[in-house]
Amino acid sequence: MAATAVRYLRSVGATATAAAPDEADRGTPLTACPVPRPGLRAVRDDERAPLDPAEFRRVLGSFASGVTVITAPGERPAPPQEEPHGEQGAPAGFACQSFASLSLDPPLVAFMIARTSTTWPRIARAGVFCVNVLGAEQGELCRGFAVRGGDKFAGVGWTPAPVTGSPRLDGVPAWIDCAIHAVHTGGDHLIVVGRVQALDAVRDDAAPLLFHRGAFGRFTP
């Protein structure tokens, strides 16, 4: 589960193994040979489309989305010491619009996060996360998790999600408890795929918090 995330955090200099194709064709025993992992790189200037970033944001802002808070448990002390909930390291969390259902079989979800995020390494080390779907009245809660630094959980009530222990925020209409399944690069962001371990819609009748053109709103049937 967390292996993919941990591999991402390791240096690019790691190696993989692959068998020579001609050996497989001859039916002889496969011999592993090292193949260097391709390095991650940014897009070169000559590969960039002639797009104004401000115009890109303006047009993409036409797409209304729901809003979530992605959380992960704090890091536990090294064994043999064990500490109960509330005494381990501080949990991690950030406000996220780019969340989506991905697959029914197996049950997968996905979210996107900037590669420069300071929260992502903490989620990656945890190897698990909880998606907290926000309700229409939780705009301030979202703003609290959208800022950089500080204690985002100050004054926020939560309980551990049943499988991963990730923070399940009080009052959210729904939550999805996940283990990291895969991590893919997507330009200046990462695409994080999670395998669903548990989930529930606590408030089926709750209106969702929506985000459109830089402002919060609510759904009207």
N, C-alpha and C positions, 0 to 999 in steps of 0.2 A: 504494500500500500504506500508506505512512505519512501520506498526505495527510489522511485523515479525522482521525487523531489530532492532526496539526498544526493542522488547522482548529479542533479542540476547544480547543486551548491558546491560540488567538488570542482577542482581545477579542470581546465579543458585538456590538460595533458594526459588524462587517463586513456587507456587503450581498451579495445574490444578484440574479440577473436572471430575468425571466419575461416571456413574450409576452402581450399583451392577447388574451383569448379572441375578442372580436368581430373582430379583424383576421384571426385564423386562419379564422374562419367565412367571411369574405368572400373568402378566397383571395388577399389582398394580402400584400406582404412583411411578415414579422414584425418588430416593433419591440421591442427590449428595454427594459424599464422596471425601475428598482430596486425591490426588495421587501425590507424590513428583515427580518433574521433574528430569529425569536422568541427572547426572552430566556429563560434558564434560571432557574427559581425553585424554592424549596422548597415543600412542601405547607403550605397555610394551616391554621390551627388548626381552622377550621370544616369542613375536608375530612378531618380525621383520624378514623379509626374509633375507637370506644371500646375500645381494646386496651391492656392493660398490657404495656409492653415486656418485662418479666421473664417474663410468661406467654407472650408471643410466642416468646421464645428457648427457653423450656422445651419448648413443644409442638414447635417446629421441630427441636429437638435430638433428637427421636424418629427423625428421618431420618438413617440412617447413610450416610456418604459415604467415598469414597476421598480421598487427600491428595496434593497435588502441590506442587512449587515452581516458580513461574514466574520465569524469568530473562531478562535482556536484556544485550547487550554494552555495555561502557563507551563513552563518547563519544570518537571519534577526534579528534586535533588537526586544525586547519584546514589544507587543502591550501596549498602543495605538500608539506608535511611528512607523511611516512607513518611510522608506528611499528608494529613487529611485535606480535603477540599478547603480552600481559603488560606492555606499556609504555603502552598506551592508558589512558583513564580507568577507574576502578573499575566493574565490572559491577553491575547491579541485580538484586534478587531478593526474592521474598516467598512465604510459605507460603499455599497457596490450596486450600480445599475446594470452592469453587463453580466447578468446571470440568466441562464436558460436551462430548460429541460433538454436533455440530449438523447437519451435512449431509454426504452421501456424494458428491454431484455438484452443485456442486464440493465438494471436501473442505474442510469448515469445522469449527472447534471454537470454543468460547466460554468465557470466564471472567468473573467479576464482581469488581470491586474498589471499595473505598470512594472516594468523590469527595474525601475528605480525605487520601487516601494520599500520602505523600511519595515513594513509589517509582514510582507511576504516571507522573508527568511524565517521568521518566527512560526508562521503557519507551516512552512515546508518542514521545519525541524519537528513540529508536532505530528505531521503526517496525517492530520485529521482536521475537520472543520465542521461548523454548523451554519447553515444558511437560515437567517432570521428574516422572514418576509414581513415588511412593515405595513402597518395599517395607516389609514388616512390621517389619524390624529398624532402620528409619531414623527412629524417633520423635525421637531427639535431633537429628538433622539438621533435621527439621521445626521443632523448637523454636527452633533457632538462626536460622531464617529468619522466625520469627513475631514476633521482637522488633523494636522500633523503634530505629533508629540503630545505630551501631557498624559494624564490618566483618563483615558476615554471611558473607563468603567466607573468613575467616581459618581456615586449617587444612583447608579443604574442597578436595578435588581435583576438577578439571573439565577438559574439553577443549572447543574450539569446535564447535558444531553445524555440520554440513557446508555448509549453505546460508547461514544468517544469521550464524553466528559466535557466537550466544548460548551461554552456558555450559551444557554438558551434564554434569551432575553424575556423578561416579564412583559406580558401584554401583547406579544406579537400574534397575529392571526394564524401563522403557520410556521413550521420549522422543518428543516431537512438535515439530518445528522449523517455525515459522510466521512469516508476515508479517501485520501488522495489516490487516484487510480493511474493518472498519467499527467505529464506536463509537456506542453508544446510551445515553441516560440512563435510569436506572431508580430513581427516588426518590433516596436518599442514596448510591446506587452507580452505577457505569458498567458497561455490558455490552459487553465487548470481544470482537469476532469476529475470529478469525484464519484465514487461508488456509494450509493445510498445504503445506509445501514439501518436507519429508522426515520420515521417522519410522521407528522400529524398536522391536521388543520384544526386548531383549537377553537377558532371562532369563524365558522362557516359563513356567518352573515356579516362579517366585518368588511367595510369598504377598503380597498387598497390605497396605499400612498403611491401617487404617480408623479413622474418628473417629465416636464416638457418645456423646451426652450428656456432652460435655466431656472425654472420655477416649479414648486410643488403644486399639485392639484389633486382632485379626487374623481372617482368614476361615478357617472350618473347613467343608469340604464336607459 
